[in-house]
Amino acid sequence: MAQKPDNNAYWSANLRLVTICLVIWAVVSYGLAILLRPLISGIAVGGTDLGFWFAQQGSILVFLVLIFFYAWRMNKLDKEHGVDEQ
């Protein structure tokens, strides 16, 4: 007989993962691109300053990395809690 998965532990881990991803996204999108732009504007990347790069391209690239990380980690989490698709 299959064991019933612990829903509370699963959703707790899921919400923790979502929170971590959202915090990373917010720090990169708002923190580096808007709030800290004057501090990092002297660093040149690709012919422009680092603050502009984070605002235009860096936050998008970090968001894409977060999507793939979330999918990978959720697959692993599903297997750990026995709710994966077989």
C-alpha positions as CSV (number, residue, x, y, z in Angstrom):
1,M,0.0,0.0,0.0
2,A,1.4,3.4,-1.0
3,Q,2.0,5.9,1.7
4,K,0.0,9.1,1.8
5,P,2.2,12.1,1.1
6,D,2.6,14.7,3.8
7,N,0.8,17.7,2.2
8,N,1.8,20.2,4.8
9,A,5.6,19.5,4.4
10,Y,5.2,19.6,0.6
11,W,3.4,22.9,0.5
12,S,5.7,24.4,3.1
13,A,8.7,23.5,0.9
14,N,6.9,24.8,-2.2
15,L,6.1,28.1,-0.6
16,R,9.6,28.4,0.7
17,L,11.0,27.9,-2.8
18,V,8.6,30.4,-4.3
19,T,9.5,33.0,-1.7
20,I,13.3,32.5,-2.3
21,C,12.8,32.9,-6.0
22,L,10.6,36.0,-5.6
23,V,13.2,37.6,-3.2
24,I,16.0,37.0,-5.7
25,W,13.9,38.4,-8.6
26,A,13.0,41.5,-6.5
27,V,16.6,42.1,-5.4
28,V,17.9,41.9,-9.0
29,S,15.0,43.8,-10.7
30,Y,14.4,46.5,-8.1
31,G,17.5,46.5,-6.0
32,L,20.3,46.4,-8.6
33,A,18.4,48.0,-11.5
34,I,16.7,50.9,-9.7
35,L,17.8,51.5,-6.1
36,L,21.5,50.6,-6.4
37,R,22.0,51.9,-10.0
38,P,24.0,55.0,-9.0
39,L,26.4,52.8,-7.0
40,I,27.1,50.4,-9.8
41,S,26.9,52.8,-12.8
42,G,30.7,53.3,-13.0
43,I,31.3,49.6,-13.9
44,A,31.3,49.2,-17.7
45,V,29.7,46.1,-19.3
46,G,29.3,45.7,-23.0
47,G,29.8,49.4,-23.7
48,T,27.3,50.6,-21.1
49,D,27.2,50.8,-17.3
50,L,26.2,47.9,-15.1
51,G,23.1,49.5,-13.7
52,F,21.6,50.0,-17.1
53,W,22.6,46.4,-18.1
54,F,20.7,45.0,-15.0
55,A,17.7,47.1,-15.8
56,Q,17.5,46.1,-19.4
57,Q,19.0,42.6,-19.7
58,G,20.2,41.3,-16.4
59,S,16.8,41.1,-14.7
60,I,15.3,39.2,-17.7
61,L,18.2,36.7,-17.7
62,V,18.0,36.2,-14.0
63,F,14.2,35.7,-14.3
64,L,14.8,33.0,-17.0
65,V,17.3,31.3,-14.8
66,L,14.8,31.3,-11.9
67,I,12.2,29.7,-14.1
68,F,14.5,26.8,-15.0
69,F,15.7,26.5,-11.4
70,Y,12.1,26.4,-10.1
71,A,11.1,23.7,-12.6
72,W,14.2,21.6,-11.7
73,R,13.7,22.0,-8.0
74,M,10.0,21.3,-8.1
75,N,10.6,18.1,-10.0
76,K,13.0,17.0,-7.3
77,L,10.6,18.1,-4.5
78,D,7.8,16.1,-6.2
79,K,9.9,13.0,-6.2
80,E,10.9,13.5,-2.5
81,H,7.3,13.7,-1.5
82,G,5.9,11.0,-3.8
83,V,3.7,13.3,-5.9
84,D,5.8,13.2,-9.1
85,E,4.4,12.2,-12.5
86,Q,5.4,8.8,-13.5
